[in-house]
Structures are given as structure tokens and as C-alpha cells.
Amino acid sequence: MFGRRRWHPLIRGVLVAAVTVGAVAGCATSRPASSGGPDGGKVAVVAAENFWGSIAAQLGGERVSVRSVISNPDADPHDYEPTAADGRTVASARYVITNGAGYDPWVAKLVAANPPSTLPSRTVLTVGDLVGVPQGGNPHRWYSPADVHRVVERMTTDYQKIDPADAGYFEQRKQAFETQSLARYDQLVTDIRTRYAGTPIGASESIVTPLAEGLGLTLRTPESFLDAISEGTDPTAADKSTVDEQIRDKQIAVYLYNSQNATPDVKAQVDAATAAGIPVATVTETQVPETATFQDWQVAQLQRIEQALARATGR
């Protein structure tokens, strides 16, 4: 369902095949990853995307060293072609975090290039597998509040297994993250769900689907339209007509769109919604700015959505 697409122009790396050769060759000369805990070193962590990397860094604190492969807002994880340096980084990581569900298949190729005999203690977290989303399902799990909390739990458990000597430290980090760092995020999710549950909304693509479910909003846009925009294919004339009708007749209260993937069809719908007096709010697929924490990025988006819903409903 969710295939490759063309988004913003990318600076292409070498082909994955070349990365594989580079990664394997680099194993003989790369500095071994820190094992953490008893030897006083840090656990080397690699996250495919910075939204998961941000959470991993906050949960790990000073006991881990986290590198996110994709942090540039202009890079599309679907189409990303890793560099030889990325291959070497994955090769030396004790903990690899990949979104999975078909979103970042290049990670599995880099991991496979360095089998267990190369680094027997490596742990790999595939978020799609953790939350039960298969290949072809909606991979945008960082937009599901429930899935975010499941990932927090698993990351903490994985850290404790990798570095058992610091298990108590990681538990403290998790408690602080959930009760303090995510407090505003969780409160906004609860407030929006309580106040606006069932409110009909429209959206530009499928990254909004898990968020709408988490917020209790009714997403009226045809799923096939959402998938087409996400995949970089042309929506059908029937789907475009349906969305246009929903906007024209104000069958939706708010329109949400991914500003990092504003296709001509999406731009036309944004303009139509604005002209019809329907509040429009933006989301992005990756963290903006790239230096933001996961929670700051999400809170800013949730606040925009809450404000749009308030304007639309008068409450």
C-alpha cells in the first residue's frame, strides 16, 4: 500500500550494494561499539529517523550515544539511499532502531550486511513489528500516541538488557520522560479527544490517519486518496472529486496537510478550504526544525490542530 514516492530533491548516496561492500569492509577497521555499563562506555545507538532517535537519546541519557541517519527535513525516508558512512555506522551499533512496515527498507539491508557473527550482541528494534503493522500497512507510527508509548517501553527494556548494570538509571529516565517530557503532548491528545471527538476532518495524506485515530477525529478523506498522495501517485478523478465536494459543501471542519509534500492537488485543496472558510493546519513527516525534540515538534503541531478545531467549532 505504502510504496516509494518522490518528495523533495535528494542528494543521492551510493547504491545500497556499494554500501554493503563498504560496511563489511569497514568492520575490520572500524572502532568497536561501546558496550556500555561495566566498561564505562556508552551504548552506540543508530536510529533510521530522528523522531525515533530523539526519543532514544532522551531515554538513554548519558549512557548512550545516538545518531539519527535521517535528520534533514528535505530527505524522504522512503527513497533514502544510504552512504558508505551510514553502513559503517550501522555496522558498529549495539542498538539499531528502524521504523519498518516498508518505510525504511534500506536499514534491514545494512543490518544484513553485518550478520550476528560480526556483532553478536546487536539489538534491532523494528517499530512496525512491535506494534503489529505489517508491510503494506500504514507505517507512520510516530503519529500514533499509543504506539509512541509502546516504543518508549520497548526502548527502555532494550536498554536495560543491553546494559543491565544501568537498568535503574534507564527506568528513571523513562519515568521522567513519560511524566514530564511527554506531559504536554499527552495532555493535548487527551484534551483534543475529549473536546472534539467525532469531528469530521479532511487530510492530504496517510500520515494523518494514525493521528486522527489517536485524537478521536473522524477522517472523511478517502483512504485511496491519502495513500496515493503518500505514495507519490496520482489520485483518481473520483477521489479528487469526493475531496473537492467535501470541502465545497463543508462536510469537514478542518483540513490537515503535510507541508513537506504539497503536491498541486494538495495545494488546490488547501486553497479551496481556505476560500470556504475551513481552518487549515499543517503537519510534517519529519521533525521541523531538525534540532527540535520529538515532543516539542509534536506539541507545536497538536496546538495548531487544537486551534483549528476551536475556530471551526467555536468551542
Order of alpha helices (4+ residues) and beta strands (2+ residues): alpha-beta-alpha-beta-alpha-beta-alpha-beta-alpha-alpha-alpha-alpha-beta-alpha-beta-alpha-alpha-beta-alpha-beta-alpha
